[in-house]
Amino acid sequence: MPQFVSKLQHNTYEKGEFSDKQPRNLDETIDLIKNFPWDIERPLTDIQLTGPSVTIQDNELNYLKLGLYFGGKFCVYYLDKDNHLYEYHVPDLDSVSKLIADFFASNLDLK
């Protein structure tokens, strides 16, 4: 199983500021997402690409970023190596697991 770099961005961070950046396998990445303090970060957070999130980078410089969305939902941003940005809304963290697994397997096709 591959390892991709993942990193965290909290609501107190400036644009482009991340922490806990390191290579992780699929299970470690899903644990990181599930243990992120989403409920603590959600109040008074601007819903935007640079908000609280977990970002995953594959070996070809494609990015998958999970952030907050309205109504308790989550937003998945996909930025491919050619700078095409796609945005998808998912109802809960369990719905994200398949997207993350497909991303790790390089089978993700959100275009």
N, C-alpha and C positions, 0 to 999 in steps of 0.2 A: 504494500500500500504506500502511495507517495506521501510525502510531507510537503505541505505548503506553508508559507509564512502567513501568520495571522497576527493581528494587532488590535488594540482597544482604543476607543476614543470616548471620553466622558464629556458630560455637558459643561464642565468647567474648563475644558481644554480650548486652546485657540485653534483656528483653522490649520490643518496640517500637523497638529500635535497628537502623537500617539504614545501608548505605553504597552508594555508586555509583548513586544514584538519578538517572535521566535517561530521556528518551524514546528508544525504540529501535524500529527496524522488525523485521519477522519474522526476517530473517537475523541481524541483530545480537543479537536475543534468544536465538535458538537457539545462537549462538556463546557468549554469556554463560553459558548453561546448561551447554554442553559443556565450557567452560573453568573452571567453578567447581571448587574443590578438594574434590570429594565424598569421595575416598578418604582425604584428610587429615582431613576433618571427621568422618568416620564413627566412628572409635574413641571409646569413652566418651561418646558423644553421647546425650542423652535423645531418644527418638523422640516428638516432639510438634509441635504447630502452630507453636510459637515457636522451633523448632530451626533448624539451618543450612538455608538455603533461597534460592531465587530467587522473587521475587514480581512478578507482572505485573498492572497495573491498566488496565482499558480506560476509554474516555471516559464510560461510564455508571456508573462506580464498582463494577464487578464485578471480582473478584480471582481470579486463578489462581496458586496457590503450589505450587512443587515442592520437596519436602523429602525427607529420608531416611526409610527404612523398614527393617524387619528383613530379614535374609538377603540383603543386597546390593540390595534392591529400593528403589523410590522411592514416595513418596506424593504424590498430586496432590490438593490441597484447592481447592475452588471455593466462593467466597463471593459470592452474588449481592447486588445492591443492596438487596434486601429482607431481608438478614441470614440467608438460608438457607445452611447449610454442608453441603457434600457432600464425601466423602472416597473416593478411589479409589487402588488400589495397582497399580503398573506394574512390569514386570520389569527394564526398563533405560531408558537415556536415549533410545535410538532410538524406543522406544514413545511417548515424550512428544512427539515432533515433530509428529505429526498433531493431537494435542490443542492444541498451541500454534498451529498453522496454523488450526485451526477457531476458536479463540478470537480470533485476529486477523481472521478473516473474519466474525466474529459468528455463526458457525454452530454454536457449541458448545452441546450439549444434554446435560448430565450429570445432569439431574434425573430 
